[in-house]
Every structure is written in C-alpha cells, then in structure tokens.
Amino acid sequence: MGWCGLKDHPDEGYVDLGFRLLREYRGNGYATEAGKACIEWAWKKGIPHLAGRVMESNVKSIRVLEKLGFRDWQPLEADEHCGLISILKNPRS
C-alpha cells in the first residue's frame, strides 16, 4: 500500500518525515495516521525536531503535513524536487 517513515539528513541537520501511498490507498487517512505514529515515536526517542518537505504543487501532501502540525512553509532552494520545507518542534524538549 505504500510506506511512511523517518529519514535522517545529518548534513542538513534534520530528520525528515516522508510518506508515499499507492493511488488506490490515498484519501483514506492512512498517511495522516502513519505520520502521527512516526512523530510520536520521534518525540519518545528525543528527536528535537522533524522536517516536512514537499513539492509546492502537491497540495494533498501539504494538507496531510499540516494536519500533523507542520506550518510556516519556507522555500527549499537546495533541493529542486521538493520546493517547500516546514520544521515541527518536539514539544517534549
């Protein structure tokens, strides 16, 4: 059905939350629920913040990330494939 997980980008200084679902599974809340589980795991492990990266034209993925708490989108000039980045801070740190 797809995947959701975290990827460390040590050179950029953040851990990225990502997800990809096959078309037939999109729009059912799976990305949001999987994202919530990944965020909760990250906070329990003491990760201080997570990044959400997305192509500016991918409105549905932006909406999922915003449901998860990502706000204040900034241009991500170093990566021609993403376009926008938002940082979510761990409320436990």
N, C-alpha and C positions, 0 to 999 in steps of 0.2 A: 504494500500500500504506500510505502514511502519511508521517510526517515525524519528524525528530529534529533538534534544533539548540540553539543558544545565543541568548539574548536579553539585551541589556544593559538594566539598570534603573538608570540613573545617579542618579535621585532617591533610590532605596532603598540604593544603594551596593553592588550585587551584579550578577553575571551569572547568569542562570537557565538551567538545563538542562531542556529540555522534550521531550516526545515524544507523539505521537498515532498510533495504528495502527487501520486498519480491522479490524473484528471477526475476519474470516477469517485475519488475519495475527498475531493475538495468541497468546501462549503458545508461540511458536517460538524465542524468544531474540533476535529482531530488535531490540527496544528496548534490551536489555542490550548487544548488540554495537554498535549505533549510539551508545549512550550512552558506551561505552568510547572510541570513536573521537573523540567530541566532547570528552571530558575530556582525552584525550591531546593533542589539538590545542590546547586551552585552556592546558594546562601548558607546551607548547612556546612559546606566544605570551606567556608570562609573566603570565597572569591569576592573581592571588593566591588567589582562592577562587571557588567556584561555589555557587549555591543550588539546592536541590531543593525545589520547592513542590508540595503535593499535598492533595487533599481527604482528610480523615481517614477517610472511608468507602471510599476507593479502595485497598483492601488490596493488590491486584495491582501497582499502580504503586509503592506503598510498598516492596513486595518487590523490584521492579526497582531502585529507587533504593538500597536497602540492599545489593544485590549490587554496586552501583557504589561503595559506600563511605560513603554518607550514613548518619549516625547522629544520635542526640540530637535528636529531633524537638521543636520548640517551636511553640506556638500562633502563628499569624499573624493577628492581630486586624485588621490594616488591610485585608485582602482577604477579603471574605465568601465568595469562591468557592474558596479554597484550603484554609484551615484549618491546615495544618502547614508548617513550613519547617525545613530542615537545611542546614548550611553544610559544604562539603567544602574543606579547605585544600590548596593546591598544595604537595606535598612538596618541590618544587624551589626554593621561595622561602624 
